Structure formats: C-alpha cells, structure tokens
Amino acid sequence: MQPFALEAEAQQVVVQSLESDKAIICASAALLLQYSKSLLPETQVVATKKILQILANPVLSRRPLEPPDQLDWQLDNILFETLQVLAEQAR
C-alpha cells in the first residue's frame, strides 16, 4: 500500500473509528493510521492512547477479524504494528 495524506478532519474520524464495536473497522482504522503520512502530532497522541486502552483489555484486543481474504488476523497484532509506526513517526 502506498502512503497517503489524510486531512485533519479525516484523521479525527479514523481515530474515532478505533473505538468501533466491530473489530474489522477498528483494524481498518489502525491500518489507515499506519499508512498515513504526516499525521498531526495530536492525532498521534490520541491514537496511541486509544490503542493502548484497547490493548489493555484482552476482550477487546483479542477479537478475531474476518477479513475478506480469510487470513487468520488478530486485532492486537495490527494494533501493535500501528503503535510501532506511530512511535517511529513521533521521532
């Protein structure tokens, strides 16, 4: 996937989507954050906090995903990858 830019309003919507009850929406939001270039610093901070809250709750973080390609993805793996990208962008 090619990196892309999200406008500030879109960044807010993506961060809010991390709280979705549907694991696939939460994972999709995390993937958008991973591939977004030039996230606002406040977006990085809020997204990091929300991801850490999800990861602290095993019921939320261990939800299985049902992606269209039927791979065995776990939400927590995607969230950890996103945290790593956010940390690298903050440097």
Buried (B, 14 or more C-beta within 10 A) or exposed (E): EEEEEBEEEEBBEBBEBBEEEEBBEBBBBBBBBBEBEEBBEEBBBBBBEBBEEBBEEEEBBEBEBEEEEEEEBBBBBBBBEBBEBBEEBEE
